[in-house]
Amino acid sequence: MMATSTVRPVPASIRSAARALADGEPVLIFDAADREAETDLVFLSEKATPEIVRLARKDAGGLFCTAISEELRARLDLPYFTELLALAGPKHPDLPRLADRPRYDQRSAFGITINHRANFTGVPDNDRALTIRAVGELAREAPRLTDAELRAKFRETFLSPGHVYLIYSAPTLLGERKGHTELVISLARMAGLSESVTVCEMLGDSGGARSPEAARKYGEAHGWPFVEGRTIVDAWRSWSSA
């Protein structure tokens, strides 16, 4: 694990987060105070279990989104959700008008929603874990498959709509956008892990996002790494230019 770090070194905090992801444990990532100002509980998709899904549902409480790289999105020929709204315009003229930019960024990373075909409703922890894990396994296998094989496997494995949201990283990752999507895919790439990571926002009891201080204390209490987005951004700049 982290074999590439012998050539392109990364900080200890990144190595710690990478080890946790590889071991199937959560990592807490805070994006930035001037962005969403949210901490996401994240885990490597191929390591998804009902237990970690239940943990994220109960202790984080936000939306489950499974991130994949732009390269995988393009190979699978998956659209952004805003593109689907635009395509629906001739029949539903008001839908493209909903595709406005979010307040925290230039665009949304949201794609389609999926369920594993073996699921019943797709909602229970067992169901969502199966869907998420299958995305991670597909990301791991992707380099060995042709585009046609990859798309066939995706069609055979998933259906849409479903209860897991796919989100797609920007083409240049942190060079273009610094959302959780890009942070987690960059982290996975630096670590040499399969490039699909699932995120879930950590909410507080006040009705808003959990504060970074509270999220950090939560991580310390459980022995899970807390990493600030700027740490990943700085590591990525050094790693990608080496």
C-alpha positions in Angstrom: 0.0 0.0 0.0 1.2 3.5 -0.8 4.0 2.1 -3.0 4.0 5.2 -5.1 5.0 7.3 -2.0 8.6 6.0 -2.3 8.9 8.0 -5.5 6.4 10.8 -4.7 6.4 11.3 -0.9 3.2 12.5 0.9 2.7 13.9 4.4 2.2 11.6 7.4 -1.5 12.7 7.7 -2.1 11.6 4.1 -0.4 8.2 4.7 -2.5 7.7 7.8 -5.7 8.5 6.0 -4.7 6.2 3.1 -4.0 3.3 5.6 -7.4 3.8 7.2 -9.2 3.7 3.9 -7.3 0.6 2.7 -8.2 -1.1 6.0 -11.9 -0.3 5.6 -12.0 2.4 8.3 -13.6 5.8 8.0 -11.7 9.1 7.5 -13.1 12.5 8.3 -12.4 15.2 5.7 -13.2 18.9 6.2 -13.3 20.8 2.9 -12.8 24.5 3.7 -14.3 27.3 5.7 -14.9 29.3 2.5 -16.6 26.4 0.7 -19.3 24.1 2.2 -17.5 24.2 5.6 -18.6 20.6 6.1 -16.8 17.5 7.3 -17.6 14.3 5.5 -17.2 10.8 6.9 -15.7 8.9 4.0 -14.7 5.3 3.3 -13.3 3.3 0.4 -16.3 2.1 -1.7 -15.0 -1.4 -2.3 -14.7 -1.8 1.5 -18.4 -0.9 2.1 -20.2 -3.1 4.7 -23.6 -2.8 6.3 -21.7 -1.9 9.5 -19.9 1.1 8.0 -23.1 2.3 6.2 -25.0 2.1 9.5 -22.2 4.0 11.2 -22.3 6.8 8.6 -26.1 6.9 8.7 -26.3 7.2 12.5 -23.1 9.2 13.3 -22.9 11.4 10.2 -26.5 11.6 9.0 -26.0 13.3 5.7 -26.5 12.1 2.1 -24.6 9.0 0.8 -22.7 9.9 -2.4 -20.3 7.6 -4.1 -17.5 9.4 -6.0 -15.8 8.1 -9.1 -13.1 9.6 -11.2 -13.8 11.6 -14.4 -11.9 8.9 -16.3 -14.2 6.2 -15.1 -17.3 8.4 -15.7 -16.2 9.0 -19.3 -15.5 5.4 -20.0 -18.9 4.5 -18.6 -20.5 7.3 -20.6 -22.5 8.5 -17.6 -24.2 11.9 -17.7 -24.2 14.6 -15.1 -27.7 15.2 -13.7 -27.7 18.7 -15.1 -27.2 17.3 -18.5 -30.3 15.1 -18.1 -32.3 18.2 -17.1 -31.1 19.9 -20.3 -32.0 16.9 -22.5 -35.5 16.9 -21.0 -36.0 20.5 -22.0 -38.0 19.9 -25.3 -40.7 17.9 -23.4 -40.4 19.7 -20.0 -39.3 23.3 -20.7 -39.0 24.3 -17.0 -36.5 21.5 -16.1 -33.4 23.1 -17.6 -34.1 26.3 -15.6 -33.6 24.3 -12.4 -30.0 23.5 -13.4 -28.5 26.5 -11.7 -25.1 26.6 -10.1 -24.9 25.8 -6.3 -24.1 28.6 -3.9 -20.8 27.0 -2.9 -19.2 26.2 -6.2 -19.3 26.7 -10.0 -21.1 23.5 -10.7 -22.6 20.4 -9.2 -20.8 17.0 -9.2 -24.1 15.0 -9.1 -24.7 12.3 -11.6 -27.3 9.5 -11.7 -28.6 7.5 -8.8 -28.3 3.7 -8.8 -29.2 0.5 -7.0 -27.6 -2.9 -7.3 -29.9 -5.2 -9.3 -29.9 -7.8 -6.5 -31.4 -5.3 -4.1 -35.1 -5.1 -3.2 -35.7 -1.4 -2.3 -32.1 -0.4 -2.1 -32.6 1.6 1.1 -31.5 -0.8 4.0 -27.9 -0.8 5.1 -27.3 -4.2 3.5 -28.7 -2.9 0.2 -26.7 0.3 0.1 -23.5 -1.5 1.2 -23.9 -3.9 -1.8 -24.5 -1.1 -4.3 -21.6 1.0 -3.0 -19.2 -2.0 -2.8 -20.0 -3.0 -6.3 -19.1 0.5 -7.6 -15.8 0.2 -5.8 -15.1 -3.2 -7.2 -15.9 -1.9 -10.7 -13.5 1.0 -10.2 -10.8 -1.5 -9.1 -11.4 -3.8 -12.1 -11.7 -0.9 -14.7 -8.0 -0.8 -15.8 -8.3 -4.5 -16.9 -11.5 -4.1 -18.8 -12.2 -2.6 -22.2 -14.8 0.2 -22.4 -17.3 -2.2 -23.9 -16.8 -4.7 -21.1 -16.9 -2.0 -18.5 -20.2 -0.6 -19.8 -21.7 -4.1 -20.1 -20.8 -4.9 -16.5 -22.3 -1.6 -15.3 -25.6 -2.3 -17.1 -25.7 -5.9 -15.8 -24.9 -4.8 -12.2 -27.0 -1.7 -11.6 -30.3 -0.1 -12.4 -31.4 3.6 -12.1 -33.0 5.4 -10.4 -31.8 4.1 -7.0 -30.7 5.1 -3.5 -27.0 5.7 -4.0 -26.0 9.0 -5.6 -23.0 8.9 -8.0 -20.8 12.0 -8.0 -18.0 12.7 -10.6 -14.7 14.3 -10.0 -13.5 17.2 -12.1 -11.3 16.3 -15.1 -8.2 17.9 -13.5 -9.2 17.0 -10.0 -8.0 19.7 -7.5 -6.7 21.9 -10.3 -10.3 22.7 -11.2 -12.5 22.1 -8.1 -11.8 21.5 -4.5 -15.0 19.7 -3.3 -15.1 16.5 -1.3 -15.5 14.6 -4.6 -12.0 15.8 -5.8 -10.5 15.6 -2.4 -11.3 11.9 -1.9 -10.5 10.8 -5.5 -7.1 12.7 -5.2 -6.5 11.0 -1.9 -7.3 7.6 -3.4 -5.0 8.2 -6.4 -2.1 9.3 -4.2 -2.5 6.2 -2.1 -2.7 3.9 -5.1 -6.2 2.7 -4.1 -9.3 2.0 -6.2 -10.7 5.3 -7.3 -14.1 5.3 -5.7 -14.8 6.7 -2.3 -18.1 7.2 -0.6 -18.9 10.3 1.4 -21.6 11.3 3.9 -21.8 14.7 5.5 -21.5 15.0 9.2 -24.5 16.9 10.7 -24.8 18.5 14.1 -27.6 18.7 16.6 -28.2 22.3 15.8 -29.8 21.5 12.4 -26.6 22.5 10.5 -23.3 20.9 9.7 -21.2 19.5 12.5 -18.4 21.9 13.4 -14.9 20.9 12.4 -13.9 21.0 16.1 -16.7 18.5 17.0 -15.8 16.4 14.0 -12.2 16.3 15.0 -13.0 15.3 18.5 -15.3 12.5 17.2 -12.4 11.2 15.0 -10.0 11.3 18.0 -12.4 9.4 20.2 -12.6 6.6 17.6 -9.0 6.7 16.4 -10.0 7.8 12.9 -8.0 10.4 10.9 -9.3 14.0 10.5 -7.8 15.7 7.5 -8.3 19.2 6.3 -8.9 19.8 2.6 -6.0 22.2 2.3 -3.7 19.4 3.5 -4.9 17.2 0.7 -4.6 20.1 -1.8 -1.0 20.8 -0.8 -0.1 17.1 -0.9 -1.7 16.8 -4.3 0.2 19.7 -5.8 3.6 18.2 -4.6 2.7 14.7 -5.6 1.3 15.5 -9.0 4.2 17.7 -10.0 6.9 15.2 -8.8 
